[in-house]
């Protein structure tokens, strides 16, 4: 079996195998490797390891050397130069009016070539663009058209789960993903919920498909009738990660049992009966335990209950209203105005009683 070293390159889709060529790199070490395009800078994923012959495509390219400080500095300078070249690439594409989306620019470590990555739905005639790029950067130019999934892998980002994109974190060949995998995992068939940033179905649907398929082949189907020590029940739901079957009984209660606690009468059939030892004394729920620990006990609970009851009593509320002062007394008094600014008092007109007016009108002159 050949001995190889796994190296991750910046724009490679998966970990590549190289011949150690007398070197002993450790995981995380930067190395300079030889590829079909020239010398490239990479990072070691795993050290010298023996693999099967069918996993290696001969002849293996060698590891040139372990990268030193000058090599690491040059790699960082090339990365900064590629960022500026990408902006120039975008301006040229816009000026030529081409229907393509620039994604990234890669400069080989030996400076012999620049690779321009772009996304386009159809074939694009970029001959004039290539001539302008070559005259601007004074080097060989390689145009590479990639798909939207490769674009997401190169650019990176955060998925719906809050984690780094699977295509950028777990490199490898893209495997086909179908809508059937989403149905098997009981996911909503909403394109917004099962599609990634690239607009295609999420890669994680493929990773968990085999586990869901295996569990559903061993578990009873939803809606089927099973026998339990508490009577017959219907399978209501399946929890694949925990391998738990939820059964709804005739009295309306729900029983959750692990799949390992179920058995089948027929050989090779689906489980149809729950063993009696699977439903012994139920374990108290975590929420109930936490509630009992957090609740006050003994005299403290009684004192708090009495205080609350006292606050609610009518006599206490009546006594509080009686002893409380007027609301206006709590507010600060407004400052007194000088006599010049104080408004003159309003004279009130005194009105005589009606009886006097009546008597006065009847008095003889």
DODREN-787711 format. One record per residue (C-alpha): residue number from 1; x, y, z; residue in three letters. Coordinates in steps of 0.2 Angstrom, whole numbers. Layout:
BEGIN
TIFI/pos/xx/yy/zz/code
TIFI/NUM/X/Y/Z/ALA
...
***
This chain:
BEGIN
TIFI/pos/xx/yy/zz/code
TIFI/1/0/0/0/UNK
TIFI/2/7/17/-4/UNK
TIFI/3/11/30/9/UNK
TIFI/4/3/47/5/UNK
TIFI/5/0/64/13/UNK
TIFI/6/-17/73/13/UNK
TIFI/7/-15/91/8/UNK
TIFI/8/-29/104/7/UNK
TIFI/9/-27/117/-7/UNK
TIFI/10/-36/134/-7/UNK
TIFI/11/-48/131/-22/UNK
TIFI/12/-48/112/-22/UNK
TIFI/13/-64/103/-19/UNK
TIFI/14/-57/89/-8/UNK
TIFI/15/-41/83/1/UNK
TIFI/16/-28/78/-12/UNK
TIFI/17/-15/64/-10/UNK
TIFI/18/4/68/-12/UNK
TIFI/19/20/58/-11/UNK
TIFI/20/29/63/5/UNK
TIFI/21/46/62/-5/UNK
TIFI/22/56/60/11/UNK
TIFI/23/47/73/21/UNK
TIFI/24/37/70/37/UNK
TIFI/25/24/84/38/UNK
TIFI/26/12/85/53/UNK
TIFI/27/-6/90/52/UNK
TIFI/28/-8/109/51/UNK
TIFI/29/10/111/43/UNK
TIFI/30/10/122/27/UNK
TIFI/31/19/114/12/UNK
TIFI/32/23/117/-6/UNK
TIFI/33/17/104/-17/UNK
TIFI/34/19/101/-36/UNK
TIFI/35/3/99/-46/UNK
TIFI/36/-1/98/-65/UNK
TIFI/37/-3/117/-65/UNK
TIFI/38/13/121/-56/UNK
TIFI/39/19/124/-38/UNK
TIFI/40/5/127/-25/UNK
TIFI/41/3/132/-7/UNK
TIFI/42/-7/120/4/UNK
TIFI/43/-10/114/22/UNK
TIFI/44/-8/96/28/UNK
TIFI/45/-24/88/34/UNK
TIFI/46/-16/71/39/UNK
TIFI/47/2/65/39/UNK
TIFI/48/10/50/32/UNK
TIFI/49/-3/37/30/UNK
TIFI/50/-5/21/20/UNK
TIFI/51/-20/19/9/UNK
TIFI/52/-27/6/-3/UNK
TIFI/53/-21/5/-20/UNK
TIFI/54/-38/9/-28/UNK
TIFI/55/-39/25/-19/UNK
TIFI/56/-23/32/-27/UNK
TIFI/57/-22/39/-45/UNK
TIFI/58/-4/35/-50/UNK
TIFI/59/8/43/-52/UNK
TIFI/60/7/54/-36/UNK
TIFI/61/14/71/-37/UNK
TIFI/62/27/75/-23/UNK
TIFI/63/28/87/-9/UNK
TIFI/64/42/99/-14/UNK
TIFI/65/46/105/4/UNK
TIFI/66/39/111/20/UNK
TIFI/67/35/130/19/UNK
TIFI/68/46/142/29/UNK
TIFI/69/42/159/35/UNK
TIFI/70/46/167/18/UNK
TIFI/71/34/155/9/UNK
TIFI/72/20/159/21/UNK
TIFI/73/23/178/19/UNK
TIFI/74/23/176/0/UNK
TIFI/75/6/166/1/UNK
TIFI/76/-2/180/11/UNK
TIFI/77/5/193/-2/UNK
TIFI/78/-3/183/-16/UNK
TIFI/79/-19/182/-7/UNK
TIFI/80/-20/201/-5/UNK
TIFI/81/-15/203/-23/UNK
TIFI/82/-29/191/-29/UNK
TIFI/83/-42/202/-19/UNK
TIFI/84/-37/217/-29/UNK
TIFI/85/-36/207/-46/UNK
TIFI/86/-54/201/-42/UNK
TIFI/87/-60/219/-42/UNK
TIFI/88/-52/223/-58/UNK
TIFI/89/-59/207/-65/UNK
TIFI/90/-77/213/-61/UNK
TIFI/91/-74/230/-69/UNK
TIFI/92/-68/222/-85/UNK
TIFI/93/-83/210/-86/UNK
TIFI/94/-95/225/-83/UNK
TIFI/95/-86/235/-96/UNK
TIFI/96/-87/221/-109/UNK
TIFI/97/-105/218/-105/UNK
TIFI/98/-103/199/-103/UNK
TIFI/99/-116/188/-94/UNK
TIFI/100/-105/181/-81/UNK
TIFI/101/-102/183/-62/UNK
TIFI/102/-84/184/-56/UNK
TIFI/103/-81/173/-41/UNK
TIFI/104/-62/173/-37/UNK
TIFI/105/-45/175/-43/UNK
TIFI/106/-31/162/-39/UNK
TIFI/107/-12/165/-42/UNK
TIFI/108/-1/150/-42/UNK
TIFI/109/13/150/-30/UNK
TIFI/110/27/151/-43/UNK
TIFI/111/17/166/-51/UNK
TIFI/112/16/157/-68/UNK
TIFI/113/-2/158/-70/UNK
TIFI/114/-18/167/-64/UNK
TIFI/115/-34/157/-64/UNK
TIFI/116/-51/167/-65/UNK
TIFI/117/-66/158/-58/UNK
TIFI/118/-83/164/-64/UNK
TIFI/119/-102/158/-64/UNK
TIFI/120/-112/159/-80/UNK
TIFI/121/-128/150/-86/UNK
TIFI/122/-123/148/-104/UNK
TIFI/123/-107/148/-114/UNK
TIFI/124/-98/165/-114/UNK
TIFI/125/-87/172/-128/UNK
TIFI/126/-73/180/-117/UNK
TIFI/127/-59/180/-130/UNK
TIFI/128/-58/199/-129/UNK
TIFI/129/-58/199/-110/UNK
TIFI/130/-44/186/-109/UNK
TIFI/131/-33/197/-120/UNK
TIFI/132/-36/212/-109/UNK
TIFI/133/-33/202/-93/UNK
TIFI/134/-16/195/-100/UNK
TIFI/135/-10/213/-105/UNK
TIFI/136/-15/220/-88/UNK
TIFI/137/-8/207/-77/UNK
TIFI/138/7/202/-88/UNK
TIFI/139/5/183/-85/UNK
TIFI/140/-4/168/-92/UNK
TIFI/141/-23/168/-89/UNK
TIFI/142/-34/153/-87/UNK
TIFI/143/-53/156/-86/UNK
TIFI/144/-62/143/-76/UNK
TIFI/145/-82/141/-77/UNK
TIFI/146/-89/134/-61/UNK
TIFI/147/-106/130/-54/UNK
TIFI/148/-116/138/-40/UNK
TIFI/149/-112/124/-28/UNK
TIFI/150/-93/127/-31/UNK
TIFI/151/-96/146/-29/UNK
TIFI/152/-104/143/-12/UNK
TIFI/153/-89/132/-7/UNK
TIFI/154/-76/145/-13/UNK
TIFI/155/-85/161/-6/UNK
TIFI/156/-91/152/10/UNK
TIFI/157/-105/158/22/UNK
TIFI/158/-117/152/36/UNK
TIFI/159/-132/141/33/UNK
TIFI/160/-149/140/41/UNK
TIFI/161/-142/130/55/UNK
TIFI/162/-130/144/60/UNK
TIFI/163/-115/133/56/UNK
TIFI/164/-102/136/42/UNK
TIFI/165/-108/129/25/UNK
TIFI/166/-105/110/24/UNK
TIFI/167/-97/112/6/UNK
TIFI/168/-84/123/14/UNK
TIFI/169/-81/114/30/UNK
TIFI/170/-82/96/24/UNK
TIFI/171/-74/96/7/UNK
TIFI/172/-77/82/-5/UNK
TIFI/173/-86/77/-21/UNK
TIFI/174/-103/84/-22/UNK
TIFI/175/-116/70/-21/UNK
TIFI/176/-133/71/-29/UNK
TIFI/177/-147/77/-18/UNK
TIFI/178/-165/74/-22/UNK
TIFI/179/-182/79/-16/UNK
TIFI/180/-185/61/-10/UNK
TIFI/181/-172/63/3/UNK
TIFI/182/-182/78/11/UNK
TIFI/183/-198/68/10/UNK
TIFI/184/-190/53/19/UNK
TIFI/185/-185/65/33/UNK
TIFI/186/-202/72/35/UNK
TIFI/187/-196/90/31/UNK
TIFI/188/-208/103/24/UNK
TIFI/189/-207/104/5/UNK
TIFI/190/-204/122/5/UNK
TIFI/191/-190/127/-6/UNK
TIFI/192/-185/141/5/UNK
TIFI/193/-182/129/20/UNK
TIFI/194/-173/115/11/UNK
TIFI/195/-162/125/-1/UNK
TIFI/196/-145/132/4/UNK
TIFI/197/-137/148/-1/UNK
TIFI/198/-132/141/-18/UNK
TIFI/199/-151/139/-22/UNK
TIFI/200/-149/120/-23/UNK
TIFI/201/-155/107/-10/UNK
TIFI/202/-145/107/5/UNK
TIFI/203/-130/95/6/UNK
TIFI/204/-135/89/24/UNK
TIFI/205/-150/81/17/UNK
TIFI/206/-139/68/9/UNK
TIFI/207/-129/66/25/UNK
TIFI/208/-144/61/36/UNK
TIFI/209/-154/52/23/UNK
TIFI/210/-146/34/26/UNK
TIFI/211/-150/36/45/UNK
TIFI/212/-168/40/42/UNK
TIFI/213/-170/27/29/UNK
TIFI/214/-163/13/40/UNK
TIFI/215/-173/18/55/UNK
TIFI/216/-189/19/46/UNK
TIFI/217/-186/2/39/UNK
TIFI/218/-184/-5/57/UNK
TIFI/219/-198/5/65/UNK
TIFI/220/-217/3/63/UNK
TIFI/221/-226/14/51/UNK
TIFI/222/-235/30/57/UNK
TIFI/223/-254/26/59/UNK
TIFI/224/-251/7/62/UNK
TIFI/225/-259/-1/77/UNK
TIFI/226/-247/-9/90/UNK
TIFI/227/-251/-19/106/UNK
TIFI/228/-245/-12/123/UNK
TIFI/229/-247/-17/141/UNK
TIFI/230/-260/-3/143/UNK
TIFI/231/-270/-8/128/UNK
TIFI/232/-269/-6/109/UNK
TIFI/233/-262/11/102/UNK
TIFI/234/-258/20/86/UNK
TIFI/235/-241/25/81/UNK
TIFI/236/-242/44/81/UNK
TIFI/237/-224/50/78/UNK
TIFI/238/-206/43/75/UNK
TIFI/239/-190/52/83/UNK
TIFI/240/-176/46/72/UNK
TIFI/241/-161/54/81/UNK
TIFI/242/-166/46/97/UNK
TIFI/243/-175/31/90/UNK
TIFI/244/-191/33/100/UNK
TIFI/245/-208/28/95/UNK
TIFI/246/-223/39/101/UNK
TIFI/247/-239/29/103/UNK
TIFI/248/-256/36/106/UNK
TIFI/249/-267/25/117/UNK
TIFI/250/-286/24/117/UNK
TIFI/251/-289/35/132/UNK
TIFI/252/-280/49/124/UNK
TIFI/253/-263/48/133/UNK
TIFI/254/-247/46/124/UNK
TIFI/255/-233/33/127/UNK
TIFI/256/-215/35/121/UNK
TIFI/257/-205/20/120/UNK
TIFI/258/-188/16/112/UNK
TIFI/259/-188/5/97/UNK
TIFI/260/-177/-8/106/UNK
TIFI/261/-191/-11/118/UNK
TIFI/262/-203/-17/104/UNK
TIFI/263/-204/-34/96/UNK
TIFI/264/-213/-42/82/UNK
TIFI/265/-222/-59/81/UNK
TIFI/266/-217/-63/63/UNK
TIFI/267/-199/-65/58/UNK
TIFI/268/-192/-51/49/UNK
TIFI/269/-207/-40/51/UNK
TIFI/270/-210/-23/58/UNK
TIFI/271/-212/-22/77/UNK
TIFI/272/-230/-23/83/UNK
TIFI/273/-229/-25/102/UNK
TIFI/274/-221/-16/116/UNK
TIFI/275/-213/-27/130/UNK
TIFI/276/-220/-25/147/UNK
TIFI/277/-204/-21/156/UNK
TIFI/278/-202/-6/144/UNK
TIFI/279/-216/4/154/UNK
TIFI/280/-212/2/172/UNK
TIFI/281/-213/16/185/UNK
TIFI/282/-210/32/174/UNK
TIFI/283/-195/43/177/UNK
TIFI/284/-200/60/183/UNK
TIFI/285/-199/73/170/UNK
TIFI/286/-184/85/171/UNK
TIFI/287/-196/100/172/UNK
TIFI/288/-205/93/187/UNK
TIFI/289/-189/90/196/UNK
TIFI/290/-183/107/193/UNK
TIFI/291/-200/115/198/UNK
TIFI/292/-200/105/214/UNK
TIFI/293/-182/111/218/UNK
TIFI/294/-185/129/214/UNK
TIFI/295/-202/130/224/UNK
TIFI/296/-201/137/242/UNK
TIFI/297/-204/124/256/UNK
TIFI/298/-211/124/274/UNK
TIFI/299/-214/140/283/UNK
TIFI/300/-207/151/270/UNK
TIFI/301/-220/146/257/UNK
TIFI/302/-234/148/270/UNK
TIFI/303/-227/165/275/UNK
TIFI/304/-227/171/257/UNK
TIFI/305/-245/164/254/UNK
TIFI/306/-251/173/269/UNK
TIFI/307/-243/190/263/UNK
TIFI/308/-251/188/246/UNK
TIFI/309/-268/184/254/UNK
TIFI/310/-266/199/265/UNK
TIFI/311/-262/211/251/UNK
TIFI/312/-278/205/242/UNK
TIFI/313/-290/206/257/UNK
TIFI/314/-303/220/257/UNK
TIFI/315/-299/227/274/UNK
TIFI/316/-281/229/269/UNK
TIFI/317/-286/239/254/UNK
TIFI/318/-298/250/263/UNK
TIFI/319/-285/254/277/UNK
TIFI/320/-273/258/264/UNK
TIFI/321/-285/271/255/UNK
TIFI/322/-289/278/272/UNK
TIFI/323/-271/281/277/UNK
TIFI/324/-265/287/260/UNK
TIFI/325/-263/306/258/UNK
TIFI/326/-269/315/243/UNK
TIFI/327/-260/313/227/UNK
TIFI/328/-257/332/225/UNK
TIFI/329/-247/333/241/UNK
TIFI/330/-234/321/234/UNK
TIFI/331/-231/333/219/UNK
TIFI/332/-219/348/222/UNK
TIFI/333/-227/365/224/UNK
TIFI/334/-225/377/209/UNK
TIFI/335/-214/392/212/UNK
TIFI/336/-222/408/218/UNK
TIFI/337/-223/422/205/UNK
TIFI/338/-219/440/209/UNK
TIFI/339/-233/452/213/UNK
TIFI/340/-230/461/196/UNK
TIFI/341/-233/445/186/UNK
TIFI/342/-246/438/197/UNK
TIFI/343/-264/439/189/UNK
TIFI/344/-276/451/197/UNK
TIFI/345/-290/442/207/UNK
TIFI/346/-306/440/198/UNK
TIFI/347/-321/449/206/UNK
TIFI/348/-336/438/210/UNK
TIFI/349/-353/445/207/UNK
TIFI/350/-365/442/222/UNK
TIFI/351/-382/437/218/UNK
TIFI/352/-397/441/228/UNK
TIFI/353/-409/428/233/UNK
TIFI/354/-425/427/223/UNK
TIFI/355/-436/429/238/UNK
TIFI/356/-428/447/241/UNK
TIFI/357/-430/452/223/UNK
TIFI/358/-448/447/223/UNK
TIFI/359/-452/456/239/UNK
TIFI/360/-443/472/233/UNK
TIFI/361/-454/472/218/UNK
TIFI/362/-470/472/228/UNK
TIFI/363/-465/486/240/UNK
TIFI/364/-476/502/237/UNK
TIFI/365/-467/518/232/UNK
***
